[in-house]
Amino acid sequence: MADETIGIVGAGIVGLATGREIAQRRPGTRVVVLEKEQEVAVHQTGHNSGVVHAGIYYTPGSLKARLCTKGMAMIRDYCRDRRLPYDECGKLVVAVTDDEVPRLEALYAKSLENKVPGLRRVDASEIHEIEPYAVGLAALHSPRTAITDYTAVARSFARDIVESGGEIRLGFPVTRVARLTGGGIEVASGAETLRVDRLVLCAGLQSDRVARLADDGDEPRIIPFRGEYMKVSPSRAHMVRGLIYPVPDPRYPFLGVHYTRRVNGDVEVGPNAVLALSREGYRRSDIDLRELARIARFPGMWRLAGRHWRTGIKEMHGSLSVDAYMKAAKAYVPAIHAGDVVRGGAGVRAQALGRDGSLVDDFVISQVGAVTAVRNAPSPAATSSMAIAEHIADTVFGDSRAT
């Protein structure tokens, strides 16, 4: 075991957390992280809103529920130990209409099952005390929900790997994965090859493609959804102290447009959720015709569109119009208008989709022989990254521990 080489595909926060966990759990194991870009944390990690989730939303007993609360504590302790940004600014999940109140109560019951620390239900007057410019009928207040800089955390994980004797190999897009007759796995990037004893796939937006190279099956498929943000003008940023979220629609894994304070003091509104026209399509002008053809050939996409086309049109309208985008957001902070925001950045969510059109919500981690594949790791994967890494290492080594 001590002389093993373990390859990890993907230098996002989950891949780097996994490399760090393996290197520290099994000293002497050689860890090599393979990344197609020229730096770490370029894609989902680098476009993350920075929220450290407390576990409010997730189905009790699911991997998300189990690993989020544990991961939150681990990230908090890690950030404090390494003096990385970490601010427990708190979150309000606000019901603004009568029909949202029962959904808020159901969310509260779920949160209690998930043992969300410090969570309490608050009324309209208490909403105003916590967030003076916010309005609503009732809310859930999560005082331990925090914000951090996940890019800084990922870079720190990368340093830990190197200091433990591991390697981060950049500019290595994986083009082939082959199981060797005498044991082990050969991973290739063009003519360049690397032999490893075990392989962990944490490829994010490319997770289904890389998993297919390793014969891990064709589904779930990754469908890219772009999330666009608006940035609140500095003159209005004081109107949001922490995080203000809507009551989520249980039909979707997205949390809805919300207000987010960043560790640098900025306040953002977003994200929405529109189909990206490229696997890494951060701009509306990013179009990949082969990707679009691939999406069009997948029956799950047509089934999804058939069920939710009205929501899709609404999201597209908000993407094209700042007024439409801010209409929903104003319900929570009426004093912030369309004229108080400018278009900000965007991220792309790797949304796993089943052939039946179902949006896969929970983390999905599979294993085929010496290959362990993270097939779905959407939010709160960054929050949960250190706990996910423990879970992956348990899977890789056949260890057994409570999560």
N, C-alpha and C positions, 0 to 999 in steps of 0.2 A: 504493500500500500504506500509506503513512504516514498518509493521511487516512481510513483505514477505521475503521468502528465495528464492534466485535465484541461481541455479547451472549452472556452466559453465564447459563443458567438453573440456579439452585441455589447457595446460599451455605453449603454444607457444605465440608469441608476439601478435597475434590477440585476443586470448582468454584472455590474461592478460590485454591488453588494454581495452577490453570490460568489464572485471570485475572492472577495475579502473573507467571507465566512469560511470557504473551503481552505484557503491558505492558512487561516488562523486555527481552524479546527484540526487540520491534519498537517502539522509542520513537516516539511520535507517534500510534500506534494508540490509539483511544479504546476503553476496556474498560468495559462496563456489566454488572454482576452483578445479576441479578433474583432476588429471594427473597420467597416468599409470607409468611414470618413477619416479626416485628418486630425480630428480631435474627439474627445469623449463628450457625451451628453448633448449631441447635436439636435436630435429630433424630439421625441415626446418629452424627455427630461428637460431639455433646454427651452421648451415652449410651455412649460408647466406654470400654472398660476401661483404655485408656492404654498398652497394650503395644506396644512397637516390636519387631516380629518380625524374625528374622534370616534367614528363608528355609528353614526346616527341612522344611516339609510339602509343598512345591509341585512339580508335575510338571516335571522338568528340561526346559528349552526353552520352557515356557509363559510367557505374559506375566507371570503372578504370580511365577514364579521369577526372571525377568529383571529385573523392576522392583522386587521386594521388597528384594533385597540392595543394589541401587543406591539405592533410596529410603531405606533405613535409614541409610546413610552421609550422605545429603543432609539428612535430618531431624536427625541428630546434630549435624552442622556448623551447621545453621541455629539449633538450640536453643542451642548453645554461643555462637554469635555474638550472639544476641539475649538471652542470659541467661535463657532459659526453662528450666523444670525438665527434667532429663534424668538418669536414674540407671540405669547398667548394673548392675542387681541380679542378672542372670543367670537362666537357666531350666533346670529339670530336666524331662525327659520320661521318666516312670517306668513300667517294666513291673512289675506286681505279681503276675502269674500266669505259669505256664510257657507258655501259648499266646500270650501277648503278646510273648515274647522274639523269636520270628522276625519279627514285625511291627516290633519295635524295630530289628532288624538291617536290615530293608528300608528303614526310615526313615533309618537311618544312611547307607546306601549312596546314597539319594536326596540327603541333605544334603551328602555329599561332592561329588556332581555339581553341586550348587548353590553350592558353595564357601562354605558357611556359616562365617564366621570363628571360629576357636578351638574349634570343636565337637570333643568327644571322648566316647568311651564310658566309662562308669564302672561299678564293681561296687557291691555292697550296702554295703560299708564306706565307700566314697567318697561314696555318697549321704548317709550319716550325717555325714560331714565337711562337706559342702556345706550340707545342711539337717538339723540334728541331730534334729528330730522326725519326719522323713520316713522311710518304709520302702519297700523294693522289692527286686526281684531284680537289676535292672540299669537303667541310665538313660543318656540322652544329656544332656550338660551343655553348654549354650550360654552362655558367659560374657558375650557381647556383647549378648544380648537385654536390652532396656532398658524403662523406663517413662517416660512423659512426660504432659503435660496437653494433649490435642489441641484442646480448646476454646481454650486460650491460644494455641496455634500457629495455629489458624484465625483468631482475632482479629488476630494479628500479620500474617498474610497479607493480611487485609482492609485493615489500615493501609498496607501496602506498595502495594496497588492504588491507594488514594486518594492517597498521596504521589506516585505515578507519573502522576497526572492522571486516574485512573479514577473510577468511581462505583459505590457499593453502593446499589441501590435496594430498600429494604425494603417490605413490605406490597404486593408486586406478584405475586399468583398468576396464572400464565400461563393464559389461557383460550382463546387462539387464536394460531395461527402460520400466516402466509400468505406465499407467494412472490409478489413483485411483478413485474408484466410488464416493467418497465424495469430489473429487477435489484434485488437486495436482498431483505430479509425484513421483514415487519411482525409484530411481537409485540404482542399485546394482553392487557390485564388489564381486563376489562369494557370501559368506554368509553375507557380510557387506552391509548395506543399508542406504540410505539417502533420506529423503522426502524433496522435494522442491516444490515451487508454480509454478515456471517457469524454463525452461531449455534452455540453449543456447549451441549449439554444434559447437565447433571450433577445430575439431579433426584432421585437416591437412591430413596427409597421410592415416589416418583411417576414413576420413569423410564420405565416402559412407557406410562403415560398421556400424558406430555408428548411422547414419541417418536411416538405415534399422531397427535397434533396436527400434527406435522411430516411426516406421511406416511412414517414410517420403519418401518412394519410393526407387526404385532400381537404378535410374539413375539421373545424369550422374555417370558413374563408374570412379574410380580413377585407373589410370595406372601409375606405378612408373617409372620415367626416371632419371637415374643417370647422374649427371653432374660432370665431372672430371676436376681438375685444375692442371696446371703446375706452379711451383714456379720459378721465375727468380732469378738467382744467384745474390748475393749482389753486385758483380762487374759490373753488367749490370742494376741494379735497377734504377740508376739515369737516364736511357734513357727514362723512362716513368714518367712524372710529375703528371698526373692525370689519366683520363680514356679515352681509345681509343677503339671505337666500330666500327664494320662494319655496312653497311646499311642492315637492317634485310630483310630476305625473307618474303614477306607478306603471304606466304602459311603456315607459322609456327608461333606459339606463342613464340618460342625461339629467343633470340637476336643474336646468333652466338658467336663464340669464340672471346674474346676481352681481352684487357689489363686493369687490375684493380689495382690501388694502395690501400693498406690497411692502416688503421689508425696507425698500428705499423711500417709502413715504407716498409713492404714487397710489392712486385709486383707479381701479379698472371696473368696467361694466362688461359682463359677458361670462362665458362665451355662448354664442348660438350654436347650431349644429346643422351644417349644410353638407351635402355630398361633395367631397373633393374630387376634382377631375384629374388628379394625378395622385399616386401613392404618397408622395411627399409634396403635395400641392398647397403650399402656404399662402399663395396668392390666387385670386380668381382667374388670372391669366395663365396659371400653370395647368397645362392640358397635356395629357398623355393618351393618345388615341388607342394604343394597345391596352392600356389599363381600362379605358372606357369599354372597349370590346370585351375584355375579360369580365367586367362587371355585368355587362348586358347579357352575356352567355350564362350567367349563374342564375338558376331558377329562384334561389332564395331572395335575390334582389327584387325580382318582379313580384314575388309574394309580399315582401315588405312594402313595396311601393303601392300595391293594391290595397293594403290595409291602412296606410298612413299618408296617402298622397296629399290630403288637405293640410296636415301638419308640415309636410315638405314644402308646399307652396308658401305657407306662412313664414317658414324659416328663410326661404329664398327672398321673400319680400323684405324681411328685416335685414338681410345681407345687403340688399341694394339700396335701402332707404334708412338713413340715420333716424328720421322721425319715426318710422315704423319700428325700428330696433328699440328706441327709447320709450315707446308707448307702454310696453309692459313694465319696464324698469321703473318708470315714474310712479307706478302704483305703490312702490315701497319707499321711495324718497322723492316726493313730489317737487321739491325745490331744485332738483337737478334736471335740466331740460336738454333737448337735443343740441341747443346752442352752447351748452357747457361741456360738450365732449368732442373729441376728435378721434378719428380711426386710429387704433393701436395695432398691436401685433396679432398674430394668429398661430394656432397650433393645429395639428392633425391628430385625431384620435384613431387608433387602430381598433375598430369595432368588429368583433367576431360575429359572424352571421351564419346561422344554420341553413341547410337546404330547404327547410320548411318556412324560411323567412323569419325565424325567431332570432331576436337580438340576444346573444349570449351575455349574461350579466356577471356571472361569477368568474373568478380566476380559474383557468384551465391549464393543468400541468400534466403532461403525459410522459410515458417512458416506453421506449422500444429498445430492448437490449441495453447497450451501454450509452444510449442517447436519451437524454431527458430534455423535453421540449416545453417551453412556456408558450402555450398556444393562445392564451388570452390573459392580458394583464393591464386592464384599463384602470382608471381611478377607482380606488385609492392605492394604486400600485406604488407610487412614490412614497406615500406615508408608510405603507406596509413593507417597503423594500427589504429592510433588515430581517423582518419576520418571514417574508417570502424566501429570502436567502437561506434561512435556517431550514425551512420546509423543503427546499430544493436539495440542500445538502443531506438532509435525512433520506430523501428519495434516492439520491446518487449512491450513498454509502449503505443504504439499508438500515440506517439508525432509526430508533424509535424514541420519540419524546413528545410530551404533550404540547399542543399548540393552542 
